[in-house]
């Protein structure tokens, strides 16, 4: 929750994964460092850009999914503790798991947390993290950890959390482990009506939600992707999502997803493959899809009911005004996305309006009531002294 | 002879009692219902997808590092 880890001291992990907004940020695409704050909202600062993808919720992040990030570029697909990473990311040893490995990454990203060379931080001082050339992640992590340990209250807390590690041996991986431990404790919410139903309580689900479950695990084919304990997070799919945002990688200004991350190692990966997200507490993680293009669960279900139609008829006026100009609705882009569409979504589902409502009722049964209000996870202050709640 | 007749009678009574006990209608044994309840249908549809209730998990100790090899591709 401290903004001390960002180059400009203006962004914390919680800026995009806030307990106040259900472990996300409530925006289609996140606004990272250098934002302009007005009336409680974050707008792009001069010369900044949106992050290319939606800030995902963290409700299931500590529960053992194989992949993390929308393109799954970090994974434990070879087994626990055996991280698979792209070639430009070499992680230190000593990380407690996939969630800790993820916490190593945003501090290196110029758009999210690090800032641009020449930036001045929130106190007017030089941003030393931004001076480090791209790719020198070890130097960035060392510099970020020097900031942390320069504050005695943080050093004491790290010494207490890692009693076997001398202060001189504390690295950013220890900060990442601590962040992951907090995320696991604060954001893991697994006492939903559906969990109780699975535990043999027939009365836990409404009749409408039960009919929705029948559709989810049957006719609507949702469970062919969203399965396993987390109802997702185990594989990838090309779901025909309208393209939005600045894009990333070789396809920019489009976003080709997983195809881009292994530099040709996996040439068979289709374009526009994104991680199939876990669905527990999905009701609270709007907006939806890898780029937050849909604001409601109803819109998501309408999309899957007829992907071809939804892709062609997408109305950018549904987007935040600041994002409308970044919608890629040209026929060539729609055609590319359509061509990569998963075979299961090629034909309309032909769900009735009532059936779509039943599906939404089922998806809402995946909500843990305690996830609705997580203000208690926010401390009154942090040792850096920087503001916590903006 | 008497013993054989008594045994046959006892067997007939036992069979009758069993038939009555197993019957939930006055007409005798019934066929099982063909229509499954909504819950039976839902639980059947869920099975096979690896969906399980998630129990509360213990908080992770930040010092519980698990060093592991890194695979870079």
Interface residues (C-beta under 8 A of the other chain):
Chain A: X62 X63 X78 X80 X81 X82 X83 X84 X85 X86 X87 X89 X90 X91 X93 X94 X95 X96 X97 X161 X162 X163 X164 X165 X173 X174 X177 X178 X180 X181 X184 X185 X188 X190 X191 X195 X196 X197 X198 X199 X202 X205 X207 X210 X211 X213 X214 X217 X218 X223 X227 X228 X229 X231 X262 X265 X280
Chain B: X38 X39 X41 X42 X45 X46 X49 X50 X51 X52 X53 X54 X55 X56 X57 X59 X60 X61 X62 X63 X64 X65 X66 X67 X68 X69 X70 X71 X72 X73
